[in-house]
Amino acid sequence: MIEKRAAQRHRVFKGGTITFENCGIACTVRNMSGNGAAIDLENPIILPQSFTLSISRDNFVRNCRTVWRNDKRIGLAFVQ
């Protein structure tokens, strides 16, 4: 398998929140890099083109877009 990521991801297990249109959805952040992350959602949901990922315990907030999706796991790219 060829690695396409520009930066190596590190495994994590942190609670996060996806926010868009005044709506907040809990998620679990499974891995992260400087360019993106993979998250798990409890239930499959349709996400807008862009949204915000925050991890409150780390004071982490990034604008994101979906890069790939597999059932309840979603790969995100951080948008500058």
C-alpha positions in Angstrom: 0.0 0.0 0.0 1.4 3.4 -1.0 1.2 6.1 1.7 -0.3 9.3 0.2 -0.3 11.5 3.3 2.1 14.5 3.4 2.6 14.1 7.2 2.7 11.1 9.4 -0.4 10.6 11.6 -0.1 9.6 15.3 -2.6 7.4 17.0 -4.7 9.2 19.6 -8.0 8.5 21.5 -9.6 11.8 22.3 -13.1 13.1 22.6 -13.9 15.8 20.1 -16.8 17.8 18.7 -17.7 18.5 15.1 -19.6 21.8 14.7 -21.5 23.3 11.8 -24.7 25.3 11.4 -25.0 25.8 15.2 -25.0 22.0 15.6 -22.5 20.0 17.7 -21.8 16.3 17.2 -19.6 14.2 19.5 -16.8 12.2 17.8 -13.7 10.2 18.8 -10.4 11.4 17.2 -8.4 8.3 16.3 -5.3 9.7 14.7 -3.9 13.1 13.9 -1.2 14.9 12.0 -0.4 18.5 11.2 -2.5 18.2 8.1 -5.5 16.2 9.2 -7.2 13.5 11.3 -9.4 10.5 11.3 -12.5 10.5 13.5 -15.2 8.0 14.4 -18.8 9.0 14.7 -21.4 7.0 16.7 -23.8 7.1 13.9 -23.4 7.7 10.2 -24.3 11.3 9.3 -24.1 13.6 6.3 -21.6 16.4 6.9 -21.4 19.7 5.1 -18.5 20.5 2.8 -16.6 22.3 5.6 -17.0 22.2 9.4 -15.0 22.7 12.6 -13.3 20.0 14.7 -12.5 20.9 18.3 -10.9 19.0 21.1 -11.7 21.0 24.3 -9.1 19.4 26.6 -6.3 20.4 24.2 -7.7 23.8 23.2 -7.6 22.5 19.7 -9.9 24.0 17.0 -9.4 23.5 13.2 -11.6 24.1 10.1 -11.9 20.8 8.2 -13.1 19.1 5.1 -13.9 15.4 4.5 -11.3 13.6 2.4 -12.6 10.0 2.7 -15.3 8.1 4.5 -15.8 4.5 5.5 -19.0 3.8 7.4 -18.5 5.6 10.7 -14.9 6.6 10.2 -14.0 9.9 8.4 -10.7 11.2 7.2 -10.3 14.9 7.5 -8.0 17.5 6.0 -7.4 20.7 8.0 -8.2 23.8 6.0 -6.0 26.8 6.4 
